[in-house]
Amino acid sequence: ARVRDHTSLVRALIGSYLAFLFLGAAWFQPWYLIPLLPLSLLADDRSARTLVLGFSGSAVVGLYAVYFATYSFAPPQLTVMTLITFGPPVALAWRHRRSLVP
């Protein structure tokens, strides 16, 4: 895919950063999403904004809410954290996959 204008550049940046977070990041912390927040404001479509804000919310809930509810990083809690953190954004990314690729 080619970057033809500002809009397709923003979509390509958001899509590639999300692909890295979903597939390439060996360790994840919610603040890794901070660079996506201003980019989502520059996006012209609602799906990119929804995905970034949804991922930000699920990351905070997945990490902090589960930990403070259980006070544990045991494997069962880590599994729940991972499902809460990455489940909704991966589903949204799959649903809006055509709008994230320039």
C-alpha positions as CSV (number, residue, x, y, z in Angstrom):
1,A,0.0,0.0,0.0
2,R,1.2,3.5,-0.8
3,V,1.0,6.6,1.3
4,R,-0.7,9.2,-0.9
5,D,-1.7,11.9,1.5
6,H,-1.9,13.0,5.1
7,T,-4.9,10.7,5.8
8,S,-3.3,7.6,4.5
9,L,0.0,8.4,6.4
10,V,-1.9,8.7,9.7
11,R,-3.7,5.4,9.0
12,A,-0.5,3.7,8.0
13,L,1.2,4.9,11.2
14,I,-1.6,3.8,13.4
15,G,-1.9,0.4,11.7
16,S,1.8,-0.3,11.8
17,Y,2.1,0.7,15.5
18,L,-0.9,-1.4,16.4
19,A,0.5,-4.4,14.4
20,F,3.8,-4.0,16.4
21,L,1.9,-3.9,19.7
22,F,-0.3,-6.9,18.8
23,L,2.4,-9.1,17.2
24,G,5.9,-7.9,18.0
25,A,6.0,-6.4,21.5
26,A,7.4,-9.0,23.9
27,W,6.4,-6.9,26.9
28,F,3.4,-4.5,27.1
29,Q,2.6,-1.6,29.3
30,P,-0.4,0.8,28.9
31,W,1.8,3.8,28.4
32,Y,3.0,2.3,25.1
33,L,-0.3,3.6,23.7
34,I,0.5,7.3,24.4
35,P,1.9,7.9,20.9
36,L,-1.3,6.6,19.3
37,L,-3.5,9.1,21.1
38,P,-2.5,12.3,19.2
39,L,-2.4,10.2,16.0
40,S,-5.9,9.1,16.5
41,L,-7.0,12.7,16.7
42,L,-5.5,13.3,13.3
43,A,-7.3,10.4,11.8
44,D,-10.2,11.2,9.6
45,D,-12.2,8.1,10.4
46,R,-14.0,7.2,13.5
47,S,-12.8,3.6,13.5
48,A,-9.2,4.5,14.2
49,R,-10.2,6.7,17.1
50,T,-12.5,4.0,18.5
51,L,-9.8,1.4,18.3
52,V,-7.1,3.5,20.0
53,L,-9.4,4.7,22.7
54,G,-10.8,1.2,23.2
55,F,-7.3,-0.2,23.4
56,S,-6.3,2.4,25.9
57,G,-9.3,1.7,28.1
58,S,-8.9,-2.1,27.9
59,A,-5.2,-1.8,28.7
60,V,-5.8,0.2,31.8
61,V,-8.6,-2.1,33.0
62,G,-6.8,-5.2,32.0
63,L,-3.7,-4.4,33.9
64,Y,-4.6,-2.3,36.8
65,A,-8.2,-3.4,37.6
66,V,-7.3,-7.1,37.6
67,Y,-4.2,-6.6,39.7
68,F,-6.0,-4.5,42.3
69,A,-8.9,-6.9,42.4
70,T,-6.6,-9.9,43.0
71,Y,-3.2,-8.4,44.2
72,S,-1.5,-11.1,42.2
73,F,0.5,-11.6,39.0
74,A,0.0,-15.4,39.1
75,P,-0.5,-17.2,35.7
76,P,-4.3,-17.3,35.9
77,Q,-4.5,-13.6,36.6
78,L,-2.0,-12.9,33.8
79,T,-4.2,-14.8,31.4
80,V,-7.2,-12.7,32.4
81,M,-5.2,-9.5,32.1
82,T,-4.0,-10.5,28.6
83,L,-7.6,-11.4,27.4
84,I,-9.0,-8.2,28.8
85,T,-6.2,-6.0,27.4
86,F,-5.9,-7.5,23.9
87,G,-9.2,-9.2,23.3
88,P,-11.4,-6.1,22.5
89,P,-8.8,-4.2,20.5
90,V,-7.9,-7.2,18.4
91,A,-11.6,-7.8,17.7
92,L,-12.1,-4.1,16.8
93,A,-8.9,-4.1,14.6
94,W,-10.2,-7.2,12.7
95,R,-13.6,-5.5,12.3
96,H,-12.1,-2.3,10.9
97,R,-9.1,-3.8,9.2
98,R,-9.9,-2.3,5.8
99,S,-10.0,1.3,7.2
100,L,-6.6,0.9,8.9
101,V,-4.7,0.0,5.8
102,P,-4.0,2.9,3.4
